[in-house]
Amino acid sequence: MVATLEDIKKAYYSLCKLYHPDVNPCGAEQMKEINAEYERLVKKLA
């Protein structure tokens, strides 16, 4: 299955709700990884 840009955005926003440092104080490192992977995937699809 190939993910669309829309699928990636939905997953990204869901993860942001869980791991954003304002919501989850321990989530700063996870957010760095999530952001890096999101950027990589968006560039790959663009």
Residue pairs with C-beta under 8 A, 6 or more apart in sequence:
3 11
3 41
4 45
5 42
5 45
5 46
8 38
8 41
8 42
8 45
12 34
12 38
15 30
15 34
16 31
16 34
17 23
18 24
18 27
19 27
19 30
19 31
19 34
20 27
20 31
21 27
21 28
21 31
24 30
